[in-house]
Each structure stands twice: as C-alpha cells, then as structure tokens.
Amino acid sequence: MSKPDTICRAHAKNLDTLKLAFSRDEVALVECNRISDNTIVAMLCVVHMDQDGEYNIIPFAEMINGNPYDMYLPPNPNGGF
C-alpha cells in the first residue's frame, strides 16, 4: 500500500505563486487571528494590489513558533520520510 502524496498539485501551485510574489516584492509577514482558537499568529502573505488600487492580503502559510528541528523530521534523502 503506497502513501498518499502530501505535496499535492495545489501545494505546488501555491509555491509557484509565492515564488512569483517574492520576485515582485509582494510578500509580507502579517499578524492574523487563527479562527480555531483565536490565537494571534504570524502569517506569510501575498499582498497584491487590484485594478481599483485596493490591497488584497492572501495568507499562505503560518510561521512556526519554536525550533522546527525539534518539531519535524526532515525528508529522507532517499525519498519519503
């Protein structure tokens, strides 16, 4: 039985969007309230100005509080985890 892909097409597309936003200097670190527990968290967001001159702030990733090396195992160099 094989594992499902955790990096789905939507995640890869979001990464491409972030790369483009970084190249255009349209990325910001923004404080947001997490709906599930109302905690204020730092979010990596794309900031885009629409045709009407209004800014759209699109959250993409919640920043990790703490040492990620203590929280996650790195991918296996031979593939998988």
SEFI-40044 format. One record per residue: x, y, z of N, C-alpha, C, CB in turn. Coordinates in nm, 3 decimals, always signed. Glycine has a CB too. Example, Ala and Ser with C-alpha at 12.3 -4.5 7.8 and 13.67 -1.06 7.14 Angstrom:
# residues 2
<rec n_xx="+1.319" n_yy="-0.569" n_zz="+0.780" ca_xx="+1.230" ca_yy="-0.450" ca_zz="+0.780" c_xx="+1.320" c_yy="-0.330" c_zz="+0.780" cb_xx="+1.131" cb_yy="-0.447" cb_zz="+0.905"/>
<rec n_xx="+1.285" n_yy="-0.225" n_zz="+0.708" ca_xx="+1.367" ca_yy="-0.106" ca_zz="+0.714" c_xx="+1.290" c_yy="+0.003" c_zz="+0.787" cb_xx="+1.408" cb_yy="-0.060" cb_zz="+0.572"/>
//
This chain:
# residues 81
<rec n_xx="+0.085" n_yy="-0.118" n_zz="+0.000" ca_xx="+0.000" ca_yy="+0.000" ca_zz="+0.000" c_xx="+0.089" c_yy="+0.124" c_zz="+0.000" cb_xx="-0.097" cb_yy="+0.000" cb_zz="+0.123"/>
<rec n_xx="+0.068" n_yy="+0.213" n_zz="-0.094" ca_xx="+0.152" ca_yy="+0.333" ca_zz="-0.103" c_xx="+0.092" c_yy="+0.447" c_zz="-0.023" cb_xx="+0.170" cb_yy="+0.374" cb_zz="-0.250"/>
<rec n_xx="+0.179" n_yy="+0.538" n_zz="+0.019" ca_xx="+0.135" ca_yy="+0.656" ca_zz="+0.092" c_xx="+0.077" c_yy="+0.758" c_zz="-0.005" cb_xx="+0.252" cb_yy="+0.718" cb_zz="+0.173"/>
<rec n_xx="-0.026" n_yy="+0.832" n_zz="+0.038" ca_xx="-0.076" ca_yy="+0.938" ca_zz="-0.049" c_xx="+0.027" c_yy="+1.051" c_zz="-0.059" cb_xx="-0.211" cb_yy="+0.993" cb_zz="+0.002"/>
<rec n_xx="+0.029" n_yy="+1.119" n_zz="-0.171" ca_xx="+0.119" ca_yy="+1.233" ca_zz="-0.187" c_xx="+0.075" c_yy="+1.346" c_zz="-0.095" cb_xx="+0.123" cb_yy="+1.282" cb_zz="-0.335"/>
<rec n_xx="+0.167" n_yy="+1.393" n_zz="-0.009" ca_xx="+0.133" ca_yy="+1.504" ca_zz="+0.080" c_xx="+0.156" c_yy="+1.637" c_zz="+0.012" cb_xx="+0.215" cb_yy="+1.496" cb_zz="+0.209"/>
<rec n_xx="+0.238" n_yy="+1.638" n_zz="-0.091" ca_xx="+0.259" ca_yy="+1.760" ca_zz="-0.168" c_xx="+0.170" c_yy="+1.747" c_zz="-0.292" cb_xx="+0.412" cb_yy="+1.782" cb_zz="-0.207"/>
<rec n_xx="+0.047" n_yy="+1.794" n_zz="-0.278" ca_xx="-0.048" ca_yy="+1.782" ca_zz="-0.387" c_xx="-0.027" c_yy="+1.895" c_zz="-0.488" cb_xx="-0.192" cb_yy="+1.784" cb_zz="-0.333"/>
<rec n_xx="-0.095" n_yy="+1.886" n_zz="-0.596" ca_xx="-0.083" ca_yy="+1.985" ca_zz="-0.703" c_xx="-0.113" c_yy="+2.126" c_zz="-0.653" cb_xx="-0.176" cb_yy="+1.950" cb_zz="-0.819"/>
<rec n_xx="-0.212" n_yy="+2.141" n_zz="-0.564" ca_xx="-0.246" ca_yy="+2.274" ca_zz="-0.511" c_xx="-0.131" c_yy="+2.333" c_zz="-0.430" cb_xx="-0.373" cb_yy="+2.265" cb_zz="-0.424"/>
<rec n_xx="-0.061" n_yy="+2.249" n_zz="-0.352" ca_xx="+0.053" ca_yy="+2.299" ca_zz="-0.275" c_xx="+0.164" c_yy="+2.344" c_zz="-0.368" cb_xx="+0.105" cb_yy="+2.191" cb_zz="-0.179"/>
<rec n_xx="+0.190" n_yy="+2.267" n_zz="-0.472" ca_xx="+0.294" ca_yy="+2.304" ca_zz="-0.568" c_xx="+0.257" c_yy="+2.434" c_zz="-0.639" cb_xx="+0.316" cb_yy="+2.191" cb_zz="-0.672"/>
<rec n_xx="+0.129" n_yy="+2.450" n_zz="-0.672" ca_xx="+0.084" ca_yy="+2.573" ca_zz="-0.737" c_xx="+0.099" c_yy="+2.693" c_zz="-0.642" cb_xx="-0.064" cb_yy="+2.559" cb_zz="-0.783"/>
<rec n_xx="+0.068" n_yy="+2.672" n_zz="-0.514" ca_xx="+0.086" ca_yy="+2.780" ca_zz="-0.416" c_xx="+0.233" c_yy="+2.819" c_zz="-0.404" cb_xx="+0.031" cb_yy="+2.737" cb_zz="-0.279"/>
<rec n_xx="+0.322" n_yy="+2.721" n_zz="-0.410" ca_xx="+0.465" ca_yy="+2.752" ca_zz="-0.406" c_xx="+0.505" c_yy="+2.836" c_zz="-0.526" cb_xx="+0.547" cb_yy="+2.622" cb_zz="-0.402"/>
<rec n_xx="+0.454" n_yy="+2.803" n_zz="-0.643" ca_xx="+0.482" ca_yy="+2.883" ca_zz="-0.762" c_xx="+0.430" c_yy="+3.027" c_zz="-0.745" cb_xx="+0.418" cb_yy="+2.818" cb_zz="-0.887"/>
<rec n_xx="+0.312" n_yy="+3.041" n_zz="-0.685" ca_xx="+0.256" ca_yy="+3.174" ca_zz="-0.660" c_xx="+0.345" c_yy="+3.252" c_zz="-0.565" cb_xx="+0.113" cb_yy="+3.163" cb_zz="-0.602"/>
<rec n_xx="+0.394" n_yy="+3.186" n_zz="-0.459" ca_xx="+0.483" ca_yy="+3.253" ca_zz="-0.365" c_xx="+0.615" c_yy="+3.294" c_zz="-0.431" cb_xx="+0.512" cb_yy="+3.162" cb_zz="-0.246"/>
<rec n_xx="+0.671" n_yy="+3.209" n_zz="-0.515" ca_xx="+0.794" ca_yy="+3.244" ca_zz="-0.585" c_xx="+0.775" c_yy="+3.369" c_zz="-0.669" cb_xx="+0.841" cb_yy="+3.127" cb_zz="-0.674"/>
<rec n_xx="+0.663" n_yy="+3.376" n_zz="-0.741" ca_xx="+0.633" ca_yy="+3.493" ca_zz="-0.823" c_xx="+0.615" c_yy="+3.616" c_zz="-0.736" cb_xx="+0.507" cb_yy="+3.468" cb_zz="-0.908"/>
<rec n_xx="+0.543" n_yy="+3.601" n_zz="-0.625" ca_xx="+0.521" ca_yy="+3.714" ca_zz="-0.534" c_xx="+0.652" c_yy="+3.764" c_zz="-0.475" cb_xx="+0.425" cb_yy="+3.675" cb_zz="-0.422"/>
<rec n_xx="+0.743" n_yy="+3.673" n_zz="-0.439" ca_xx="+0.874" ca_yy="+3.715" ca_zz="-0.387" c_xx="+0.952" c_yy="+3.791" c_zz="-0.494" cb_xx="+0.956" cb_yy="+3.594" cb_zz="-0.340"/>
<rec n_xx="+0.944" n_yy="+3.745" n_zz="-0.618" ca_xx="+1.018" ca_yy="+3.813" ca_zz="-0.726" c_xx="+0.964" c_yy="+3.953" c_zz="-0.751" cb_xx="+1.012" cb_yy="+3.730" cb_zz="-0.854"/>
<rec n_xx="+0.837" n_yy="+3.975" n_zz="-0.716" ca_xx="+0.773" ca_yy="+4.106" ca_zz="-0.735" c_xx="+0.770" c_yy="+4.190" c_zz="-0.607" cb_xx="+0.631" cb_yy="+4.088" cb_zz="-0.786"/>
<rec n_xx="+0.832" n_yy="+4.138" n_zz="-0.501" ca_xx="+0.832" ca_yy="+4.206" ca_zz="-0.370" c_xx="+0.690" c_yy="+4.229" c_zz="-0.320" cb_xx="+0.907" cb_yy="+4.339" cb_zz="-0.379"/>
<rec n_xx="+0.604" n_yy="+4.128" n_zz="-0.337" ca_xx="+0.464" ca_yy="+4.136" ca_zz="-0.295" c_xx="+0.434" c_yy="+4.039" c_zz="-0.180" cb_xx="+0.372" cb_yy="+4.105" cb_zz="-0.414"/>
<rec n_xx="+0.530" n_yy="+4.021" n_zz="-0.091" ca_xx="+0.515" ca_yy="+3.929" ca_zz="+0.022" c_xx="+0.533" c_yy="+4.005" c_zz="+0.151" cb_xx="+0.615" cb_yy="+3.811" cb_zz="+0.013"/>
<rec n_xx="+0.452" n_yy="+3.970" n_zz="+0.251" ca_xx="+0.462" ca_yy="+4.037" ca_zz="+0.381" c_xx="+0.437" c_yy="+3.935" c_zz="+0.492" cb_xx="+0.362" cb_yy="+4.155" cb_zz="+0.392"/>
<rec n_xx="+0.490" n_yy="+3.967" n_zz="+0.609" ca_xx="+0.462" ca_yy="+3.891" ca_zz="+0.730" c_xx="+0.354" c_yy="+3.969" c_zz="+0.803" cb_xx="+0.591" cb_yy="+3.869" cb_zz="+0.819"/>
<rec n_xx="+0.239" n_yy="+3.907" n_zz="+0.826" ca_xx="+0.122" ca_yy="+3.976" ca_zz="+0.879" c_xx="+0.069" c_yy="+3.900" c_zz="+1.000" cb_xx="+0.012" cb_yy="+3.989" cb_zz="+0.770"/>
<rec n_xx="+0.026" n_yy="+3.974" n_zz="+1.104" ca_xx="-0.040" ca_yy="+3.911" ca_zz="+1.218" c_xx="-0.185" c_yy="+3.885" c_zz="+1.182" cb_xx="-0.029" cb_yy="+4.000" cb_zz="+1.345"/>
<rec n_xx="-0.229" n_yy="+3.761" n_zz="+1.206" ca_xx="-0.368" ca_yy="+3.721" ca_zz="+1.181" c_xx="-0.420" c_yy="+3.647" c_zz="+1.303" cb_xx="-0.379" cb_yy="+3.632" cb_zz="+1.052"/>
<rec n_xx="-0.551" n_yy="+3.640" n_zz="+1.316" ca_xx="-0.613" ca_yy="+3.559" ca_zz="+1.421" c_xx="-0.650" c_yy="+3.424" c_zz="+1.362" cb_xx="-0.739" cb_yy="+3.631" cb_zz="+1.481"/>
<rec n_xx="-0.600" n_yy="+3.318" n_zz="+1.425" ca_xx="-0.637" ca_yy="+3.183" ca_zz="+1.384" c_xx="-0.780" c_yy="+3.157" c_zz="+1.431" cb_xx="-0.537" cb_yy="+3.076" cb_zz="+1.442"/>
<rec n_xx="-0.866" n_yy="+3.119" n_zz="+1.341" ca_xx="-1.009" ca_yy="+3.102" ca_zz="+1.373" c_xx="-1.031" c_yy="+2.992" c_zz="+1.477" cb_xx="-1.087" cb_yy="+3.069" cb_zz="+1.247"/>
<rec n_xx="-0.957" n_yy="+2.882" n_zz="+1.469" ca_xx="-0.984" ca_yy="+2.767" ca_zz="+1.556" c_xx="-0.967" c_yy="+2.796" c_zz="+1.703" cb_xx="-0.894" cb_yy="+2.654" cb_zz="+1.518"/>
<rec n_xx="-0.873" n_yy="+2.886" n_zz="+1.738" ca_xx="-0.850" ca_yy="+2.913" ca_zz="+1.881" c_xx="-0.829" c_yy="+3.062" c_zz="+1.911" cb_xx="-0.730" cb_yy="+2.834" cb_zz="+1.930"/>
<rec n_xx="-0.850" n_yy="+3.148" n_zz="+1.811" ca_xx="-0.839" ca_yy="+3.293" ca_zz="+1.826" c_xx="-0.700" c_yy="+3.340" c_zz="+1.869" cb_xx="-0.941" cb_yy="+3.342" cb_zz="+1.926"/>
<rec n_xx="-0.598" n_yy="+3.258" n_zz="+1.840" ca_xx="-0.461" ca_yy="+3.296" ca_zz="+1.871" c_xx="-0.407" c_yy="+3.386" c_zz="+1.760" cb_xx="-0.372" cb_yy="+3.170" cb_zz="+1.887"/>
<rec n_xx="-0.333" n_yy="+3.489" n_zz="+1.799" ca_xx="-0.267" ca_yy="+3.575" ca_zz="+1.700" c_xx="-0.141" c_yy="+3.503" c_zz="+1.654" cb_xx="-0.233" cb_yy="+3.716" cb_zz="+1.760"/>
<rec n_xx="-0.130" n_yy="+3.487" n_zz="+1.523" ca_xx="-0.016" ca_yy="+3.416" ca_zz="+1.465" c_xx="+0.045" c_yy="+3.500" c_zz="+1.352" cb_xx="-0.060" cb_yy="+3.277" cb_zz="+1.411"/>
<rec n_xx="+0.170" n_yy="+3.472" n_zz="+1.322" ca_xx="+0.237" ca_yy="+3.538" ca_zz="+1.209" c_xx="+0.211" c_yy="+3.454" c_zz="+1.084" cb_xx="+0.391" cb_yy="+3.555" cb_zz="+1.235"/>
<rec n_xx="+0.165" n_yy="+3.520" n_zz="+0.979" ca_xx="+0.134" ca_yy="+3.453" ca_zz="+0.853" c_xx="+0.218" c_yy="+3.510" c_zz="+0.741" cb_xx="-0.016" cb_yy="+3.466" cb_zz="+0.821"/>
<rec n_xx="+0.268" n_yy="+3.423" n_zz="+0.654" ca_xx="+0.332" ca_yy="+3.465" ca_zz="+0.532" c_xx="+0.221" c_yy="+3.490" c_zz="+0.431" cb_xx="+0.436" cb_yy="+3.357" cb_zz="+0.479"/>
<rec n_xx="+0.212" n_yy="+3.614" n_zz="+0.382" ca_xx="+0.101" ca_yy="+3.654" ca_zz="+0.295" c_xx="+0.151" c_yy="+3.716" c_zz="+0.166" cb_xx="+0.010" cb_yy="+3.752" cb_zz="+0.368"/>
<rec n_xx="+0.073" n_yy="+3.698" n_zz="+0.062" ca_xx="+0.094" ca_yy="+3.769" ca_zz="-0.063" c_xx="+0.008" c_yy="+3.895" c_zz="-0.055" cb_xx="+0.059" cb_yy="+3.681" cb_zz="-0.190"/>
<rec n_xx="+0.067" n_yy="+4.008" n_zz="-0.087" ca_xx="-0.004" ca_yy="+4.136" ca_zz="-0.087" c_xx="-0.010" c_yy="+4.182" c_zz="-0.232" cb_xx="+0.066" cb_yy="+4.243" cb_zz="+0.006"/>
<rec n_xx="-0.130" n_yy="+4.190" n_zz="-0.284" ca_xx="-0.149" ca_yy="+4.223" ca_zz="-0.425" c_xx="-0.245" c_yy="+4.339" c_zz="-0.439" cb_xx="-0.200" cb_yy="+4.101" cb_zz="-0.503"/>
<rec n_xx="-0.210" n_yy="+4.435" n_zz="-0.523" ca_xx="-0.299" ca_yy="+4.548" ca_zz="-0.548" c_xx="-0.387" c_yy="+4.515" c_zz="-0.669" cb_xx="-0.218" cb_yy="+4.680" cb_zz="-0.571"/>
<rec n_xx="-0.519" n_yy="+4.528" n_zz="-0.651" ca_xx="-0.609" ca_yy="+4.501" ca_zz="-0.763" c_xx="-0.621" c_yy="+4.623" c_zz="-0.854" cb_xx="-0.748" cb_yy="+4.459" cb_zz="-0.711"/>
<rec n_xx="-0.703" n_yy="+4.613" n_zz="-0.956" ca_xx="-0.716" ca_yy="+4.720" ca_zz="-1.055" c_xx="-0.775" c_yy="+4.847" c_zz="-0.997" cb_xx="-0.802" cb_yy="+4.672" cb_zz="-1.170"/>
<rec n_xx="-0.847" n_yy="+4.837" n_zz="-0.886" ca_xx="-0.907" ca_yy="+4.954" ca_zz="-0.822" c_xx="-0.813" c_yy="+5.020" c_zz="-0.721" cb_xx="-1.037" cb_yy="+4.915" cb_zz="-0.753"/>
<rec n_xx="-0.691" n_yy="+4.970" n_zz="-0.710" ca_xx="-0.595" ca_yy="+5.026" ca_zz="-0.616" c_xx="-0.612" c_yy="+4.976" c_zz="-0.474" cb_xx="-0.605" cb_yy="+5.174" cb_zz="-0.617"/>
<rec n_xx="-0.695" n_yy="+4.874" n_zz="-0.455" ca_xx="-0.716" ca_yy="+4.815" ca_zz="-0.322" c_xx="-0.617" c_yy="+4.700" c_zz="-0.303" cb_xx="-0.863" cb_yy="+4.764" cb_zz="-0.306"/>
<rec n_xx="-0.563" n_yy="+4.689" n_zz="-0.181" ca_xx="-0.471" ca_yy="+4.581" ca_zz="-0.150" c_xx="-0.549" c_yy="+4.457" c_zz="-0.108" cb_xx="-0.373" cb_yy="+4.622" cb_zz="-0.040"/>
<rec n_xx="-0.510" n_yy="+4.343" n_zz="-0.160" ca_xx="-0.562" ca_yy="+4.214" ca_zz="-0.118" c_xx="-0.450" c_yy="+4.142" c_zz="-0.045" cb_xx="-0.614" cb_yy="+4.129" cb_zz="-0.240"/>
<rec n_xx="-0.479" n_yy="+4.095" n_zz="+0.075" ca_xx="-0.381" ca_yy="+4.021" ca_zz="+0.155" c_xx="-0.428" c_yy="+3.876" c_zz="+0.159" cb_xx="-0.367" cb_yy="+4.081" cb_zz="+0.301"/>
<rec n_xx="-0.345" n_yy="+3.788" n_zz="+0.103" ca_xx="-0.381" ca_yy="+3.648" ca_zz="+0.088" c_xx="-0.287" c_yy="+3.564" c_zz="+0.174" cb_xx="-0.376" cb_yy="+3.604" cb_zz="-0.060"/>
<rec n_xx="-0.336" n_yy="+3.504" n_zz="+0.283" ca_xx="-0.249" ca_yy="+3.422" ca_zz="+0.368" c_xx="-0.212" c_yy="+3.291" c_zz="+0.299" cb_xx="-0.318" cb_yy="+3.393" cb_zz="+0.502"/>
<rec n_xx="-0.084" n_yy="+3.254" n_zz="+0.313" ca_xx="-0.035" ca_yy="+3.131" ca_zz="+0.251" c_xx="+0.020" c_yy="+3.032" c_zz="+0.352" cb_xx="+0.071" cb_yy="+3.164" cb_zz="+0.150"/>
<rec n_xx="+0.086" n_yy="+3.080" n_zz="+0.457" ca_xx="+0.149" ca_yy="+2.985" ca_zz="+0.549" c_xx="+0.163" c_yy="+3.048" c_zz="+0.687" cb_xx="+0.286" cb_yy="+2.941" cb_zz="+0.497"/>
<rec n_xx="+0.133" n_yy="+2.968" n_zz="+0.788" ca_xx="+0.154" ca_yy="+3.013" ca_zz="+0.926" c_xx="+0.299" c_yy="+2.986" c_zz="+0.964" cb_xx="+0.055" cb_yy="+2.941" cb_zz="+1.025"/>
<rec n_xx="+0.363" n_yy="+3.086" n_zz="+1.021" ca_xx="+0.502" ca_yy="+3.070" ca_zz="+1.064" c_xx="+0.506" c_yy="+2.983" c_zz="+1.190" cb_xx="+0.568" cb_yy="+3.210" cb_zz="+1.090"/>
<rec n_xx="+0.612" n_yy="+2.907" n_zz="+1.204" ca_xx="+0.628" ca_yy="+2.814" ca_zz="+1.316" c_xx="+0.683" c_yy="+2.889" c_zz="+1.436" cb_xx="+0.720" cb_yy="+2.696" cb_zz="+1.278"/>
<rec n_xx="+0.620" n_yy="+2.870" n_zz="+1.551" ca_xx="+0.674" ca_yy="+2.923" ca_zz="+1.676" c_xx="+0.756" c_yy="+2.812" c_zz="+1.740" cb_xx="+0.560" cb_yy="+2.973" cb_zz="+1.773"/>
<rec n_xx="+0.882" n_yy="+2.837" n_zz="+1.759" ca_xx="+0.970" ca_yy="+2.736" ca_zz="+1.815" c_xx="+1.071" c_yy="+2.690" c_zz="+1.713" cb_xx="+0.889" cb_yy="+2.617" cb_zz="+1.866"/>
<rec n_xx="+1.147" n_yy="+2.591" n_zz="+1.751" ca_xx="+1.253" ca_yy="+2.538" ca_zz="+1.666" c_xx="+1.195" c_yy="+2.427" c_zz="+1.578" cb_xx="+1.371" cb_yy="+2.484" cb_zz="+1.752"/>
<rec n_xx="+1.190" n_yy="+2.449" n_zz="+1.446" ca_xx="+1.131" ca_yy="+2.347" ca_zz="+1.359" c_xx="+1.209" c_yy="+2.215" c_zz="+1.362" cb_xx="+1.124" cb_yy="+2.398" cb_zz="+1.217"/>
<rec n_xx="+1.338" n_yy="+2.221" n_zz="+1.395" ca_xx="+1.417" ca_yy="+2.098" ca_zz="+1.403" c_xx="+1.374" c_yy="+2.012" c_zz="+1.522" cb_xx="+1.566" cb_yy="+2.131" cb_zz="+1.414"/>
<rec n_xx="+1.312" n_yy="+2.074" n_zz="+1.622" ca_xx="+1.258" ca_yy="+2.000" ca_zz="+1.735" c_xx="+1.117" c_yy="+1.950" c_zz="+1.710" cb_xx="+1.261" cb_yy="+2.085" cb_zz="+1.860"/>
<rec n_xx="+1.053" n_yy="+2.001" n_zz="+1.604" ca_xx="+0.911" ca_yy="+1.971" ca_zz="+1.579" c_xx="+0.887" c_yy="+1.876" c_zz="+1.462" cb_xx="+0.838" cb_yy="+2.099" cb_zz="+1.553"/>
<rec n_xx="+0.982" n_yy="+1.869" n_zz="+1.367" ca_xx="+0.961" ca_yy="+1.792" ca_zz="+1.245" c_xx="+1.085" c_yy="+1.711" c_zz="+1.211" cb_xx="+0.925" cb_yy="+1.884" cb_zz="+1.129"/>
<rec n_xx="+1.062" n_yy="+1.596" n_zz="+1.148" ca_xx="+1.172" ca_yy="+1.517" ca_zz="+1.094" c_xx="+1.196" c_yy="+1.562" c_zz="+0.950" cb_xx="+1.141" cb_yy="+1.363" cb_zz="+1.101"/>
<rec n_xx="+1.322" n_yy="+1.571" n_zz="+0.908" ca_xx="+1.349" ca_yy="+1.610" ca_zz="+0.770" c_xx="+1.313" c_yy="+1.496" c_zz="+0.674" cb_xx="+1.498" cb_yy="+1.650" cb_zz="+0.753"/>
<rec n_xx="+1.293" n_yy="+1.532" n_zz="+0.548" ca_xx="+1.267" ca_yy="+1.424" ca_zz="+0.450" c_xx="+1.386" c_yy="+1.332" c_zz="+0.439" cb_xx="+1.234" cb_yy="+1.483" cb_zz="+0.311"/>
<rec n_xx="+1.360" n_yy="+1.208" n_zz="+0.405" ca_xx="+1.463" ca_yy="+1.109" ca_zz="+0.385" c_xx="+1.537" c_yy="+1.141" c_zz="+0.255" cb_xx="+1.403" cb_yy="+0.965" cb_zz="+0.382"/>
<rec n_xx="+1.670" n_yy="+1.145" n_zz="+0.256" ca_xx="+1.744" ca_yy="+1.177" ca_zz="+0.133" c_xx="+1.717" c_yy="+1.076" c_zz="+0.020" cb_xx="+1.894" cb_yy="+1.181" cb_zz="+0.163"/>
<rec n_xx="+1.671" n_yy="+0.956" n_zz="+0.055" ca_xx="+1.640" ca_yy="+0.854" ca_zz="-0.045" c_xx="+1.494" c_yy="+0.859" c_zz="-0.091" cb_xx="+1.670" cb_yy="+0.715" cb_zz="+0.010"/>
<rec n_xx="+1.422" n_yy="+0.961" n_zz="-0.045" ca_xx="+1.281" ca_yy="+0.975" ca_zz="-0.081" c_xx="+1.192" c_yy="+0.935" c_zz="+0.034" cb_xx="+1.247" cb_yy="+0.891" cb_zz="-0.204"/>
<rec n_xx="+1.079" n_yy="+0.999" n_zz="+0.045" ca_xx="+0.985" ca_yy="+0.967" ca_zz="+0.152" c_xx="+1.029" c_yy="+1.023" c_zz="+0.284" cb_xx="+0.967" cb_yy="+0.817" cb_zz="+0.163"/>
<rec n_xx="+0.970" n_yy="+0.970" n_zz="+0.392" ca_xx="+1.001" ca_yy="+1.022" ca_zz="+0.526" c_xx="+1.047" c_yy="+0.915" c_zz="+0.619" cb_xx="+0.881" cb_yy="+1.091" cb_zz="+0.584"/>
//
